[in-house]
Amino acid sequence: MPKPFLPLMGERTLFEQTVYRCLAQPGFAAPVIVTGAEHLAHVEAQLASAPDASIIVEPAAKNTAAAIALVALRAPDEEVLLVCPSDHYIGDSKAFTAAARAAAALAEQGWLVSFGIEAKRPETGFGYLKCGDAIGSEGFRVAQFVEKPDLVQAERFLSDGSYAWNGGIFAFQAKSFLDELRLHRPELAKTVEQSVRNGTDDGRRFYPNVEAFSRIHAESIDYAVMENTSRAAMVPADMEWSDIGNWQALHAARPCDADGNSATGTAELVECRNVLVDSDGPRVSVIGLSDVIVVVHGDEVLVTTAEGAQRVGKLSGAVNQ
């Protein structure tokens, strides 16, 4: 099961949390989900409480610039789009909503807005945003987009205080985004437009034209638009955010005891520190270990050091989602 559709943090899956985080607040329209055909069944199974949601089914994975353009082309020009990855965890919904409203206010002025996640540690796995001049009371210009840094750079960013993590959450008017995409990636914009113009509706599903969509050059919104536009802005967001990018990130996001241990399922930990246990059935006992991760799923068992968790993808049975 791909990560978004797993209940890694609480009873709801990360995808369900993403959808309902907005549905629970006034002022948010029904969600539009962009997904590949291979995940359509998962999406529809977890949208039971969002009957007004619509779904765009991509014929192929072409990265985020094209995915967002599909939505923008089917939305009213002035509508503000809030773009959220479906596999992130946000613990503070009120802070998220406040950031979203601030981002929407800037978007209505023509800005293309990123959420600048408050950096809590010298993280080398994220891109960064450098905070520039203030834009009223809502946010700031983006002075610089920074690729994933090495540890020395990340420590400098943290001590500087003017850098935030780029969490991949955006807000902008549909027309503002499309104008910038047409300016900086005209061929990509043209091809997505052709795929929408020649696409087909099937109930709440929309299928872009396969032939046109297949010709799109895959590129992220960061490279295609955000790093090129002169209208890049950011709003600060301190909302208990995590991309749950690996087992260590999941451990950090989950509640832990005084020794840094976290256990889901039936488990007993004796004289352990910084141990994560996640079991869907069998009882797990861990004695005298530190910085270890134990995962049990059906008849599959993973035991790794926290450092080794970065290399799970090298296992012969691993499937990258």
SULBELWO-V681862 format. One record per backbone hydrogen bond with DSSP energy under -1.0 kcal/mol. NH is the residue of the N-H (numbers start at 1). CO is the residue of the C=O. Records with the same first field share a line. If there is no record, write none. Layout:
BEGIN
NH = CO + CO
END
This chain:
BEGIN
5 = 2
6 = 3
8 = 6
14 = 6
15 = 4
17 = 13
18 = 14
19 = 15
20 = 16
21 = 17
23 = 19
24 = 20
25 = 22
33 = 54
35 = 56
39 = 36
40 = 37
43 = 39
44 = 40
45 = 41
46 = 42
47 = 44
50 = 47
53 = 50
54 = 31
55 = 204
56 = 33
57 = 206
58 = 35
65 = 219
67 = 63
68 = 64
69 = 65
70 = 66
71 = 67
72 = 68
73 = 69
74 = 71
75 = 72
79 = 76
81 = 172
83 = 170
89 = 242
91 = 240
92 = 239
96 = 92
97 = 93
98 = 94
99 = 95
100 = 96
101 = 97
102 = 98
103 = 99
104 = 100
105 = 101
106 = 102
107 = 103
108 = 104
109 = 106
110 = 107
111 = 106
112 = 231
113 = 171
114 = 233
115 = 169
116 = 235
117 = 165
118 = 237
123 = 121
128 = 146
129 = 164
130 = 144
131 = 162
132 = 141
135 = 139
138 = 135
139 = 135
140 = 234
141 = 133
142 = 232
143 = 130
146 = 128
154 = 150
155 = 151
156 = 152
157 = 153
158 = 154
159 = 155
160 = 156
161 = 157
164 = 129
165 = 117
166 = 127
167 = 115
170 = 83
171 = 113
172 = 81
174 = 79
175 = 77
177 = 173
178 = 174
179 = 175
180 = 176
181 = 177
182 = 178
183 = 179
184 = 180
185 = 181
189 = 185
190 = 186
191 = 187
192 = 188
193 = 189
194 = 190
195 = 191
196 = 192
197 = 193
198 = 194
199 = 196
200 = 207
202 = 205
205 = 202
206 = 55
207 = 200
209 = 195
213 = 209
214 = 210
215 = 212
216 = 213
219 = 62
224 = 220
225 = 221
226 = 221
227 = 222
228 = 225
229 = 225
233 = 112
234 = 140
235 = 114
237 = 116
242 = 89
250 = 246
251 = 247
252 = 248
253 = 249
254 = 250
257 = 261
260 = 257
262 = 275
264 = 277
268 = 284
270 = 286
273 = 289
274 = 259
276 = 292
277 = 262
278 = 294
279 = 264
280 = 296
284 = 266
286 = 268
288 = 270
291 = 273
293 = 304
294 = 276
295 = 302
296 = 278
297 = 300
300 = 297
302 = 295
304 = 293
306 = 291
309 = 305
310 = 307
311 = 308
312 = 309
314 = 311
315 = 312
318 = 315
END
